[in-house]
Amino acid sequence: MSWFNDYNYFGVSRQFGMLLMVFIPAILLLNACTPEPAPLTINEINNFPYKLSRPDKGFELPAELEEISGLAFDDINNRLIAVQDELGILFFINPDSGSVIEKVKFGKPGDYEGIAWVNDTVFVVRSDGRIYSVANYDKPSISTTTFKTPLSAKNDVEGLAYDATKRKLLLLNKRDPSLKKKNQFKGKRAVYEFDLGSKTLTDEPALLIDIEQLKAAIEKEYFTKLATRIGRFLRLYDEVSDFMPSAIAIHPITKDHYILAHIGKLLVVYDSSYQLKYIKKLDPTLFRQPEGMAFSENADLFIANEARGGRAKLLRFNFVSAMHLAEDENNK
């Protein structure tokens, strides 16, 4: 398909070259004077189980999903469930064709941003933190219950996932990470837990995504510190400072926590102990506006992109086991 194009991430012009001649001495001085970042608690693992530059399948979604905002996987019926950020409707999608096979209304129009599947119940979260529990969604006796949380519009909840080991929902905030005090966790993004037993939200974040840690990790993995700082100083890019997460999902085999950023175009992965494990840059021509993410039971990864002037798209990345990764490495 034409939208699987290569992207020249760092193409430069003659004017840019002249700017570098002016600014490099200043950046060299800045680089020499800037203290080293704090040591990272990041696992040095070379193999990532998905080939994010080469989707195994790609589907265009219908016009009614132009504003797709959340994605979950129904393991029992082998289908995806999506929401979009305007209508209170569940969209059931065939994972092998991308076609909508069923629609179920669960509520009034609203800014719905995340969805999680928990056996016979689907949970949907609104951007202000209100949670919708949709039971019997496959039957005429569908029932929707709402739960208000201490989160609000200032937090801008963007993602929802289910942690089966804890029996808790994970709510991902795009903006203000704190519940009460302003700037309490400045420079971070937060994930809160919602206990399905007590129907209560934790007072403190379960995970704080540290922007400075992500910056240091990207400098270490992708560029020299000098090249990175030149780009940021000239305002050519700063994917981490603009890091705005849009989805969260838990890997069914490794239990790693995957966090997707639609602004910043990054996929950040933490292990089950919330230690930073991977940071992956996303090609902006392939991931135009990634908003939803889900895993199938066999760990295939699905990422949904909003239309953004074209058609919404669903990408499928097949899971590559550690054994196959080792085989690929040995065959190089």
Residue, then its C-alpha position, 0 to 999 in steps of 0.5 A: m500500500s502507498w502509505f507504507n513509505d520510507y521516511n527520511y527522518f533527518g533529511v537536511s537542506r543547504q540552509f540547515g547546513m549553514l545553521l549547523m556551522v553557526f551553532i555547532p561551536a555553541i552546542l559543543l560548549l553546551n555539551a561540555c558543560t552539561p552534566e551527565p544524566a543520572p544512571l538509567t534502570i533500563n534493561e539492555i536487551n537487543n531484540f524487540p519482538y515486533k518489526l514495527s517498520r514492517p506491519d504484517k497486515g494493514f487495513e483501512l477502517p470505515a469512515e465511522l472510525e475516523e476518530i478511533s481512540g481505543l482498542a481492546f481484544d476479545d480473546i473468547n470471540n477472537r475479535l477486536i473491540a474499538v471505541q471512537d472519541e465522539l460516539g458511545i458505541l462499541f465497534f467489533i472488528n474482524p482482526d483478519s480483515g479490518s471490517v466492522i462485524e457488529k456495533v453496540k450502543f452503550g452510552k451517550p456521545g462523549d469523549y471516550e478514549g480507552i477500552a479494556w476487555v475483561n471476560d464478559t464485560v467491557f470497560v470504557v474510559r472517558s477523558d475526564g476519568r469516568i469509567y463505563s462498565v458494559a456488561n452483557y454487551d453481546k446480549p439484548s440485556i446489555s447493562t451499563t454502569t458508570f464509576k466516577t474517579p478523582l481524575s478529571a479533564k485536567n488529567d486527560v485520560e487517554g488509555l485503559a488496560y486490564d492487569a489480570t494479575k492484580r485484577k485492576l484497570l490501568l488509566l493512562n493520563k496524557r497531561d497533569p499527572s497529579l490528582k490534587k496538587k498542581n505540578q506535583f509530578k512535574g515533567k512526568r506522565a502518570v498511570y493510576e490503578f482502579d481496583l475492580g473489587s472495591k471500585t476505587l482509584t489509587d491515591e498515588p500513581a502506580l507508574l510515573i513516566d519520567i520524561e528526563q529518563l526517556k530523553a537520556a535513554i534515547e540519547k544513549e540508544y539512538f544518537t550521540k549526545l551531541a547530535t541529539r542536543i543539536g537537534r533539540f537546540l535548533r528545534l528540529y525535533d524533541e519527541v520526548s518533551d512533546f511525549m503525549p501518551s495515547a494508549i496502554a496495553i499489557h503483553p499477554i506473555t511477558k506481562d510488559h506494559y506497552i505505552l504508545a505516544h501519538i505526540g512524540k511517536l514513541l512506543v515505550v515499554y516497561d516490565s511488570s515491575y515498571q522498569l524501563k525496558y524498550i524505547k522504540k521510535l515510530d515512523p510518522t508516515l506509518f503511524r500518522q496518529p496512533e491512538g489505540m493498541a491491543f494484543s491478541e491472546n497469542a501476542d500479536l500487536f494491533i495499533a490503530n491510527e486516526a484518519r488525520g486527513g485520510r482514512a483511519k488505519l489498523l496495523r497488525f504486527n505478528f509476535v516474534s518469539a525469543m527463539h525465532l529472534a535468536e534464529d534470525e540473529n544466527n542466520k545473519 
